[in-house]
Amino acid sequence: MLTVTLWKAYPIQKKYHSAEFLRTIPHLRLRTPINGLLARLRSDCDFHIASFFRARQFIRLQPPIITSSDCEGAGEVFSVFSGKAQDGKAEGPQRVSNSEDEFFRTAKFLTVSSQLHLEAFVHEHHKVWTLSPTFRAEKSDTPRHLSEFYMLEAELRTESLQDVMDVVEDLIRSLAVNVRKSVVGQELLAVRYTADSEHGKSSFTRSEVIKSRWQGLERRLWPRVPYNKAIELLQAAVDAKEVTFRYEPLWDAGLQLEHEKFLAAEIGQGSPVFITDYPQLVKPFYMPPSTLHSFSGQKTPSTVSCFDLLLPEVCEVVGGSLREHRLEALLQSMREHGMQKHVQSKPGFEDQMVGEGLGNLDWYVDLRRFGSVPHGGFGLGFDRLIGYLAGIDNVRDVVPWPRYYGKCDC
């Protein structure tokens, strides 16, 4: 029993509390009905996803959290330090990294993706997947970004990008159907959200928004549009003065959030849209050219075999590609991305140029050097997808303990 004094001091009273306020007390907001409902939704989705993959002979694996490499090559990683430096100087993140004092002898990081390790597994198992925590040290203060989040990743043996997109489409559609038919789904439709408006407090239901999202995921086959066609559509809309963008849509500049929102609305008409075959310049080193036989060793093809899945309103939720399984082509791509170090090469490996080294990605190249198979995979932002299904616009209100730039309470 709480005393009257404690009850009055309890932060969550029987009145409206903004999402911003509740984020300041994550350990107590878990007691609110909507957060309890979100926890049950996450649990149901986790179970259904595991059942989906198991029925299709995928093996669930647990890749490492501490890694030696940055999968995406963006450099936005959290470094791992031991609690006490051997030299007795500053402890933890404050101290300067010294390879002689490192706990693991060399620099290590919190994982930004499990993809590279899943690729190691796919040489033994035909289809693998994981749902694990992922970390990005991006100083992004937006409703779409977290520093710690869950990523659903899968790899499968295939020579076709269509096969990878089929898995993504079948998975998300199956999940939407399951949520609609579940008890948790019905509870979501019954929840009333309260917000402050210019004219005081008002209540509004998002049940219609949620229903339309589920229906969009369940309806017809999702459009699959090449990147060059998407750019043409954006440029045509600008020329016709149908829309004004802050960033001009250019072929070699990639897609901005405003471009993705326009494409999702115009092409998808309420359903998700796959954008495929992006320019090689805006994608990571491990993606093969859109047409495998076009690689000749002299010139990198202009587009790579990849896709992003755009959902209405929230935009990119899934990114995937085929993986470059040919040794020489992979090495060439790494050179072009400036990823090879000028250190002493391993003796006996003629596939490397004189004076070249692969640093902490040497083990990844070994996966090709000692034989590989054609394969591809994807990464799905689990928290973003949960927010989309639940009608929650800010991903910080989807996860129980949000960590983002400048904030890591409890």
N, C-alpha and C positions, 0 to 999 in steps of 0.2 A: 504494500500500500504506500502511495506517495502522500506525504504531508501536504497541507495547503500551500505552504511556502515553496516546496519543491514543485508542486503542480503549476504554480504561477510562474516559476522559473523555467519550466519545460519549454524549449524553443518552438515546438510544433503545437500550436493551439487550434481550437476549432474555428478557424477562419482561413481566408485565402492566404497562401504563401507562394511567392513567386519562385520560379525554377532557379533563378539566380541566388535567392536566399537559401534554398534547400541545398544547393551545391556547397555552401559553406559548412554544412553539418552532414556530410555523407554517411557518417556512422549512425545518425538518427533518422535520416530521410528514408532509410531502408524499411522503417516501420509504417510508412505511408501506404495506402491502398494501391496507388498506381505503381510504386516501386515494387511492391509485392507481386503485382500482376506481371510486371516486366521480368521479374526473376523467374516466374513460372513459364512465361513465354520463351525465355532463353533456354530453360531446361527442356521444354517440349521440342524446340527447334533442334537442339543438340541431339536429342534422342532420335528424331526423325531423320536428320542428316546421316547419323551413324547407320540407321536401318537402310537408308537409300543406298549408301555405298556398299554395305555388306551384301545386299541383294544383288549387286553388280560385281561381286568378287574383288572389291578393293580391299587392300590391307591397311588398317589404321596403324600409324607409327608415331613415335615420340622423338622427333629430332631435337638436337641440343639448343639451349637458350644462349649459351656462351659460344661465340664463334670467332674465327680468325679473319673473317672477310666481310666486306660490305657488298651484299648481293647486287644491289642496284647501282653501285658505283657512285652514289651521290655524296658520300662522305658524311651524311647526317646520322651519326651513330653515337651511342653511349659507350664510353670506354669502361672497362672493368679493372678496378684496382683492389688490392687486398686492404684490409683495415689498417695495417701498420707497415710503414716502410722500414726495410732492414737498416737503412742508414740513419734512422732516428729522426729524420726531418719531417716535413709536413705529411700528414696522413690523408688517405682517401683521395678524392678528385682534386684537392688543392695542390698536391705535389706534382712535380714535373716527372713525366714518364722516363724511366731509365731501364733499358733492357736488362741490365745486370740485377736490378731489384724487383723485376716483375715476378709476380706469383707464378705465372705461366711461362716465364722466361722471355716471352715476346708479347706485344700488345694484343689484347683481346677485347671483344665488343659484345654488347647485347644484340641479339639477332634482329635484323630488319626483314628477314624472310627466311623460310625454311626450304625454299626451292632447291638450292644447290645440294643440300643434304638429301632431299627426297629424290633428286636425280641419281644419287649414289644407290639408293634402294631400288630404283626402277630397273636396274641391270640384273637384279635377282627376281623381283616381283613385277608382274606385268602392269599392275595398277595399284597405286598407293595414295594415301591422303592423311592429313593431320588437321587438327584445330588447336592452335597453340598461341601463346602470347607473343606479340611482336612489338618492337620498340623503335621509335623514330625521334631523333633529336631535332626536329623541325621547330623553329620558333614561330609557329603559325598560331595565331589567336583567332580562330574561326570556329563556327559551329560544326564543321566537318572534320576537324583534326583532333587527334589525341596523341600523346606521347607513348602510351601503352594501350594496346588494343589486341583483339583476337582476330587472327587471320586463318581462314579456311583455305588450305592449299592442297592441290592434287596433281599427280603426274601419271601419265599412262603411255604405253607404247603405241605409237601411231605415226603415220606419215601424212596425216590429213589434219589441217587446222579445223576443218568442219567437225571432226570427231570430238575435239576438245570443246568447241562451242555447243555441240549437242549435249554433252554432259552438263555443262553449265545451265543450259536452258531447261533440260529435264529436271535438274536438281531444284532450281528456284521455283519452277512451276509446281512441282510436286510439293514443295514446302508451303507455297501459298494455298494450295488445295487443302493441305493438312491443317493449316492454321484456321482456315474458314470453317472447317468442319469440327474443330476442337472446342472444348469447353472454354479454354483460354481465349480463343477467337471470339466467342460470343460475349465473354466478359469485356473484351476490348471494345466491342460495339456498344456495350451498355454504359461504359464509362463516360462521364461528363467532365469536360475540362473547364476550368474557370480561369479567367484572365482579366486584368485591368484594362479598361478602354478609356477613351477620352471622356466618356460620359459616365464614368464610375465603373462599378463592377457588373460584369455580365457573364452569363454562362452560355457556352455553345458546345454542341456536340460535333465530333469529328467522325462520326460513324459513316457518313456518306463518303468522306474523303478516303477513309480506310477501305470501305467496300470497293470504291472505284480503283484503288491501287491493287487490291487482290484480283479484281476482274481483269485489269490490264496485264497482270502476270499470267493469268490463266488462258487468255484469249489466243487467237491465231498465232501461227509461227512468227517469231520475232524477226524484223527486218535485219539483213546483213548487208551493210553498205561499205564499199571501199573508201578509204580515206580521201583519195583524190576526188571522188564524187561528192563527199561531204564538203570539201573545200569549195568545189564548184557551186554547190547549193548555197553556202554561206556568202560567197562573193556575189552570186546572182541576187540574193536577197538585199545585200547592201546596194548594189547597182540600181535595183528597182525601188530603193528607199523604203523597203518594207521594215527594215530594222537598222538600228545604229549600234555598233559595237565600240567599246572602249579600245579593244585591241583588234587591229585589222587582221582578218583571216588570211594567213599566208601559208603556202604549202610547206615550207621548211621551218615553220615556227611552232608547230604543234597546235593543239586545241586548248583554248582557255575555258574556264568554267562557263562564261556567258555563251560561248560557241556550243558547248555540250548541251546546255539547257535548250537552246534554240533547236538543235538537231533532234533532241529527245522529243520535243513537242511537235515539230513539223513532220518528222519521219515516223516516229513511234505512234503518235496519236493515242497516247495512253498506255502503250506497251513499251517494253525495253527495246533498245536498238544496239546492235553490234556494229562498231566501226572497225574495219579491218585494214591491214597492210599500211601501217604508218611509215613515214620516212625513217630510214636507218639512223639518221642524225639525231633523232629525238627519242630513241629507244636504247636499251642496254645492249651490251656486247654479245650476249648469248643467243640472240635471236637470228635465225637463218634468213636468207633472202626469200622473198615471196615465191620465187621459183627456184628450187634447189639446183637444177642443172645450169642455172645462169651464172653460178660462181665459176670463175676461171683462174682465180689466183692473182689477177692483175688489177681488178677493179671491183669494189664493193657495189652490189646492186642498190638501187635507190630506195627500195622499200623492203620491209621485212615481214615475215609471216607471223602476224600478231593480231590481237584484237583488244578493244576495251568495250565493256558492256555499260551502256548509259541507261539509267533509270530516270523516268520523269521526275523533275524537281531536284532530286539529289545527285543526279549525273553519275559519274564513274563509281561503280561498286565492284566490278571484276576486271582484272587485267590478265591476259594469257597470251601464249605463243607456242609455236614449235620451238624446240631447243636445238641449237647447232650441234649435231652429233659427229661431224667430220673434223678430224684433228687439224688439218691445214687451214680449213676455213675458219675454225675457232681461233687459232693463233693469229691469223690475218686480221680478224675482227678486233682482237685484243690489242694488236699493234695500232690499229687505226683509232682505237679509243684511248691510246696512251697508257695502257694498263701493264705493260711489261717493263720490268726494272732492268737497269744496266748493272747486273751483278754476274758473278761467275755462274755459268750454266752447269747443270749436272753432266758429268762425263758420260758419253755414250748416247746422248739424246740429240741426234742430228736434226730433229724437227725444229729445234730452236736456232735462231740466228746467233752468230758469235757474239758473246757478251750480253745476251739476253737472259733474263730470269723471270720467273712467274710469281715470285714472292709468295704471299699467302694463298694464292689461287693455284699453286702447283698441283695440289691434290685434285682440284677440279679438272685440270687438264689431263691428269692421269686417267680419269673416267673415259676419255676419248683415246688416249695413247695406248691403253691396253684393251681396246675393243669397246664398241658402243652399239647402241640400237637407236633407230629413229624414235623420238618421243616428244611429248609436249605436255603442257600443264597450265594451271591458272592459280591465281590468288584472289580470294573473295573477302572483302571487308565484312566480317560477321556482324560487328556492331552497327555499321551503316545499314545493313540489310534488316536487322532487327528493328531499328528505328523507322525504316520505311514501312515495314509490315504493321508496326504499332501506331503509326501516325505521329511519331515524335521527331520534331525537326532538328533538334540539337543533340548530337551524338553524346555530349557530356551528360545528358539526362537519361541515356540508355544504359550506360555501364554503371555498376554499383559504386566503384571507387575511381572516378575520373582523374587521370593524370594528364596535364597539359602544361604548356609553357607558363612558368611562374606559379604552378599550383600542383602540390602533391601532399594533400592532407591525410592524416591518419596512416 
